[in-house]
């Protein structure tokens, strides 16, 4: 029986990295090998297969047509290998007590610090929670890639390819500085006025911003937000900008309740508009969760 020649897993990962980076040097960094070792593996695969996989030039490297086909055909295999590696990682002894969580901004700023403290206290210091933070789109990508075992998002759009569970509901409110005309009117504003006002917002992909966009569209189809007065990366920066009079913002009640109590910000009702979104926990479907994740979920359910 003639044995078919198939590039090994590492060689396929190298070819994928060359396709993505365009050079052997950057591909070597991606796969964690020396450039010499990467070149040697590609040459060995080409000799074994009997045809070239990479076109090498002074300006960079690209896959040949056959190299592109092999990389395309191996996509499912590489994804399955990655999933297997993640699953095997959960079996390591240290994985039982280490949990990597990716959380969106509001959750990471307002809730995760308290959860981390309770989490460690209940385990007697044995469990460790590692936190990365970004917008909801970032969190979803972290969970999909396996970089985080658990994701916590605040967008109402839940990805269908991930397992999920609602943690709690979160109310959003419109806030302004005491000097803003909406504050002086001592009344509510309409949905049209809210949409037509330049707001201070987070970037595209933020759960808070997406919740507002969806709510406006559902209340009045075709209604879109005015160009923002400013796009800022953190909730604390938005609160400061609102207080200084740059413009209104829509924020989680949990992040502004102290500012409202102190008179730094004022809440403005919006006629016919209720802003609420779920906080949702995400994890990869079919991938075993570390025991620490189960203990963390018990805390969240409480």
C-alpha positions, 0 to 999 in steps of 0.5 A, spaced: 500 500 500 502 506 497 502 511 503 499 518 501 504 524 503 500 529 507 503 535 511 504 534 518 500 539 523 506 544 524 507 545 517 500 546 515 500 551 521 506 554 518 503 555 511 497 558 514 502 563 518 505 565 511 499 566 508 497 571 513 503 574 514 507 574 507 514 573 510 517 567 513 520 571 519 513 573 521 510 566 520 516 564 524 514 569 530 507 566 529 508 559 530 513 560 535 519 557 531 526 560 528 526 562 521 531 557 520 526 551 522 520 554 519 524 554 512 527 547 513 520 544 514 517 548 508 523 545 504 522 538 507 514 538 505 516 540 498 521 535 497 516 530 500 510 532 495 514 533 489 511 541 488 513 548 491 508 550 496 511 557 497 513 563 492 519 566 495 521 573 493 525 579 495 519 583 497 516 577 501 513 570 500 506 568 498 503 561 497 503 557 490 496 555 487 497 548 490 500 551 497 493 555 497 489 549 496 492 545 501 491 551 506 484 551 504 483 544 504 486 544 511 482 549 514 477 544 518 483 540 520 487 546 523 480 548 527 479 541 530 486 541 532 486 548 535 479 545 539 483 539 541 489 543 544 484 547 548 480 541 551 487 538 553 489 544 556 483 544 561 485 537 563 492 540 566 492 540 574 493 547 574 487 549 569 482 546 575 484 553 579 485 558 573 479 561 570 481 566 564 475 571 563 474 576 558 469 582 560 466 588 556 467 595 559 461 596 564 461 589 567 469 589 568 469 596 571 463 595 575 462 588 577 468 583 576 472 586 582 467 584 587 466 578 583 473 576 583 474 578 591 468 573 593 471 568 588 478 568 591 475 568 598 470 562 597 476 558 594 481 560 600 485 563 595 486 557 591 482 559 585 485 565 580 481 569 575 485 572 570 481 578 566 481 581 560 477 587 558 474 590 551 468 591 548 463 586 547 465 584 540 472 583 543 470 579 548 466 574 543 472 573 539 476 572 545 471 566 547 471 563 540 479 563 539 479 560 546 483 565 549 478 566 554 474 560 557 468 565 559 466 571 556 461 576 559 458 581 554 453 586 555 450 587 547 443 584 546 446 580 540 448 574 542 452 569 538 449 563 536 455 559 535 457 560 543 453 557 549 450 562 553 446 564 559 443 570 562 446 573 568 442 579 569 438 585 566 442 592 566 438 598 565 441 604 561 439 611 562 440 618 558 445 623 563 447 630 562 451 635 565 447 640 570 448 646 565 445 642 559 439 645 556 435 638 557 437 639 564 434 646 565 428 644 561 426 639 567 422 634 563 423 629 558 426 628 551 423 625 545 426 619 541 427 624 535 431 629 540 435 623 543 437 620 536 438 627 533 443 630 539 450 629 538 452 624 543 458 621 547 459 614 545 463 608 545 466 605 539 462 601 534 462 594 537 460 596 544 454 593 547 451 600 550 452 603 543 449 597 540 443 597 545 441 604 544 441 603 536 437 597 536 432 600 541 431 606 537 430 602 530 425 598 534 421 604 537 421 608 530 424 604 524 429 608 520 431 612 526 439 612 526 443 616 531 447 623 529 454 623 528 457 622 535 460 629 539 465 624 541 467 617 541 471 615 547 474 608 549 472 607 557 466 609 561 469 613 566 472 618 560 465 618 557 462 620 564 468 625 565 466 628 558 458 629 560 460 632 566 464 637 563 458 639 558 461 636 552 454 632 551 449 627 553 451 620 553 447 613 554 450 609 560 449 603 565 445 606 571 450 602 575 456 606 572 452 613 574 448 612 580 453 615 584 454 621 580 447 622 579 446 622 587 452 627 588 449 632 582 455 631 577 450 628 572 442 629 571 438 623 568 433 625 563 427 621 561 426 619 554 418 619 552 416 612 550 423 609 550 426 603 555 433 602 555 435 595 558 440 589 556 442 583 558 449 581 561 450 574 558 456 569 560 459 565 554 463 559 553 465 555 547 460 549 545 463 542 546 469 545 550 469 542 557 469 548 562 475 548 567 472 546 574 473 553 576 468 556 571 463 552 574 464 555 581 464 562 578 458 560 574 455 558 581 457 565 584 454 569 578 447 565 579 447 568 586 
